[in-house]
Amino acid sequence: TSPWMGTRNSLHLVMPEGMRSITDQVMHTIRLMAPSLSLPRGGFMPTRMGGELSSASGDSDFLPRVDYTQTVGVLPFFRITAIGGLLALDGGNQPFQSDNSNNVYLKFRLGSFLNAGVGVANIKIQAPAGYTLRSAAVASPDLVTLQTAAGPLGAPQARGELRSGAWQCSGQVCTFTMLPYSSFYGGSTVVHFVVDNPSMPLKREEGSNRWGIELAGPGDSSVAVTLSMHSFEEDPQVELFPPAVAVLGRVTLASLTPSNFWQGAPRNIARVFFRTQQGWLGLPALQIVAPPTGFAFDAFCSVKDLPWQYYRPRQGLLGFGGSVGGVLPPVVKPLPGVAKCRGKAAVSAAG
């Protein structure tokens, strides 16, 4: 399933000695079936298979007689696998619901190659429901995620480019139509998409938040075969190339109440109130940024939940609040320790 000789699939069959000679009247049927013969994991487009037939010893030590033929009739094919993920350190300039013109970078790698031949071959990329894909293009060469994946020694970034054809986007699908006789091999490719985000928040872990791919091409056939749309398999470097990104909800009803209103008051306590549109699992990460003029955090600041009286039951960020039947609730669990607290930002890191 690869264009390189060293990785082509071949099978050597030794016939039993008692077989009758093959003539125009005598033919033998050989059936190759699973599980004794497994299909290539990477898949392949409709393909003719070649076969050589030779005697065990050959007619001559220097020039053995070999008969070669190709299969006829139905051409076998198997769905081509695709590993893919979004670039975690690039794009995402518009991460909130209903944001327009967000930049998303997708890296994917096919398990086999795709040939256009004289027919039509195309690659369809489908975004999760709710997205609108505006455009697709070759990605820039200075992406941070690829540089990070390459390591400090600057290994090759493995970023192919789709150029022998044209993109067309409609709704949540972008289609790359290949030029006649062009080929797309099984290396890694990075595509830059401009998208409009869904109108509702979307968690990264949701099963519906997955990107998909559909391939179509003739292979060795005279007509194109379409391999059904399926989600990308997870990239081994999932931290750098996750299968999806979250669409963030909005923070509303935000307000801040200081404990001391005096000008220049030190060690002030600011109580922050807000409503999130969506919840989260595990430990949150919270960042509070001070206004650009006059306010700042010192090196000893802390970030934690308000006293339990401020909460209804089960309404603390991480713990419980409010009283039930006059019984005091469990102590509200504080937020994670402050990882950075100096200048204009206080960051409470998850973990």
Secondary structure, 3 states (H helix, E strand, C coil): CCCCHHHCCCCCCCCCCCCCCCCCCCCCCCCCCCCCCCCCCCCECCCCCEEEEECCCCCCCCCCCEEEEECCCCCCCECCCEEEEECCCCCCCCCECCCCCEEEEEEEEECCCEECCCCCCEEEEECCCCCEEEEEEECCCCCHHHHHHHCCCCCCCCCECCCCEEEEEECCEEEEEECCCCEECCCEEEEEEEEECCCCCECCCCCCCCCEEEEEECCCCCCCEEEEEEECEECCCCCCCCCCCCEECCEEEEEEEECCCCCCCCCCCEEEEEEECCCCCCCCCEEEECCCCCCCECCCCCCCCCCHHHCCCCCCCCCCCCCECCECCCCCCCCCCEEEEEECEEEECCC
